[in-house]
Amino acid sequence: MINKLVENIKKTNAPIVVGLDPMLGYIPDHVKEKAFGEFGETLDGAAEAIWQFNKAIVDQTYDLIPAVKPQIAMYEQFGIPGLMAFKKTVDYCKEKGLVVIGDIKRGDIGSTSAAYATGHLGKVTVGSKSYAPFDEDFVTVNPYLGSDGVNPFIDVCKEEKKGLFILVKTSNPSSGEFQDQLIDGRPLYELVGEKVAEWGESCMGDEYSYIGAVVGATYPEMGKVLRKIMPKSYILVPGYGAQGGQGKDLVHFFNEDGLGAIVNSSRGIIAAYKQEKYAKFGAENFADASRAAVEDMIADISQALGNR
Ligand SMILES: O=C(O)c1cc(=O)[nH]c(=O)n1[C@@H]1O[C@H](COP(=O)(O)O)[C@@H](O)[C@H]1O
């Protein structure tokens, strides 16, 4: 899958990911009214609204982008119907040729991680049959439990030719509370970055490893150091847009070949119609506003990379 991700990035010339984080508050009234008319103000109604919202955005943007990142929490909050909307979204995006990064941030003791990896990346066996329950291409993994919590994910990736993005330095304001703690004079995130590089060595695709890292756009200086520590790992960079990251902050997350990083924006794209800049589209044309926001994000990052 790392090869497909790199191929899609080269084809679109757009190192970006659209984050499909569909909170109900971002969904225009006309979409909600239609869904609630059919299913009532129920969990099924909410799930239908988020599915229709996602589908419209994917239909208007898939030709411009290499990948999407549905964040499972936004679906899980609507229970089983929400998870069904998650799965429908994963399948639809794959049909459209997009790489799907399931943002699930899992990680546990080995046997439990193995079950998460089976459910999200692998196949589960039921009697004589086997099923791929969620079937994302990549997932995000929390490495706090150490190697035996991460290895089951790596094993499934090797079998299924899939990939991981492992949390190294997260974008949120409190991320330094633990991640920046010094151990023998070095911050913990650097030690985790070294471990990601080591895990990645035995997991090489053609140019890059399928074991990648997450490093927030909000910490560009740390991104520069981590880029060097993990030269063969793709870096998923969230924090663009709504959290304040801009193209000019991101150049050092990329390698000299212009590859090596993929920048996520969720609210900045899916709720673009709510921003003054895109207000002219109106709520009716929310997906056109998302397309314009994708085009602007690509231009911003390309310009920053061109100027370095
Ligand atoms: O793993 C992630 O994607 C992630 C890691 C991180 O450090 N920071 C971060 O914001 N994210 C996710 O990236 C998305 C950011 O959303 P926006 O701030 O709306 O663009 C959310 O789905 C977060 O859960």
PDBQT file of the ligand as one rigid body, heavy atoms in Angstrom, charges set to zero:
ROOT
HETATM    1  O1  LIG A 401      -3.321  10.756  14.052  1.00  0.00    +0.000 OA
HETATM    2  C1  LIG A 401      -3.845  11.801  13.681  1.00  0.00    +0.000 C 
HETATM    3  O2  LIG A 401      -4.333  11.908  12.569  1.00  0.00    +0.000 OA
HETATM    4  C2  LIG A 401      -3.731  12.982  14.539  1.00  0.00    +0.000 A 
HETATM    5  C3  LIG A 401      -2.579  13.084  15.287  1.00  0.00    +0.000 A 
HETATM    6  C4  LIG A 401      -2.241  14.316  15.856  1.00  0.00    +0.000 A 
HETATM    7  O3  LIG A 401      -1.165  14.482  16.415  1.00  0.00    +0.000 OA
HETATM    8  N1  LIG A 401      -3.102  15.356  15.744  1.00  0.00    +0.000 N 
HETATM    9  C5  LIG A 401      -4.302  15.238  15.076  1.00  0.00    +0.000 A 
HETATM   10  O4  LIG A 401      -5.017  16.244  14.963  1.00  0.00    +0.000 OA
HETATM   11  N2  LIG A 401      -4.666  14.034  14.529  1.00  0.00    +0.000 N 
HETATM   12  C6  LIG A 401      -5.989  13.866  13.871  1.00  0.00    +0.000 C 
HETATM   13  O5  LIG A 401      -6.010  14.678  12.696  1.00  0.00    +0.000 OA
HETATM   14  C7  LIG A 401      -7.289  15.302  12.530  1.00  0.00    +0.000 C 
HETATM   15  C8  LIG A 401      -7.113  16.802  12.601  1.00  0.00    +0.000 C 
HETATM   16  O6  LIG A 401      -8.311  17.451  12.310  1.00  0.00    +0.000 OA
HETATM   17  P1  LIG A 401      -8.371  19.018  11.926  1.00  0.00    +0.000 P 
HETATM   18  O7  LIG A 401      -7.720  19.758  13.032  1.00  0.00    +0.000 OA
HETATM   19  O8  LIG A 401      -9.854  19.268  11.822  1.00  0.00    +0.000 OA
HETATM   20  O9  LIG A 401      -7.667  19.178  10.608  1.00  0.00    +0.000 OA
HETATM   21  C9  LIG A 401      -8.177  14.704  13.610  1.00  0.00    +0.000 C 
HETATM   22  O10 LIG A 401      -8.797  13.549  13.066  1.00  0.00    +0.000 OA
HETATM   23  C10 LIG A 401      -7.206  14.276  14.702  1.00  0.00    +0.000 C 
HETATM   24  O11 LIG A 401      -7.695  13.180  15.450  1.00  0.00    +0.000 OA
ENDROOT
TORSDOF 0
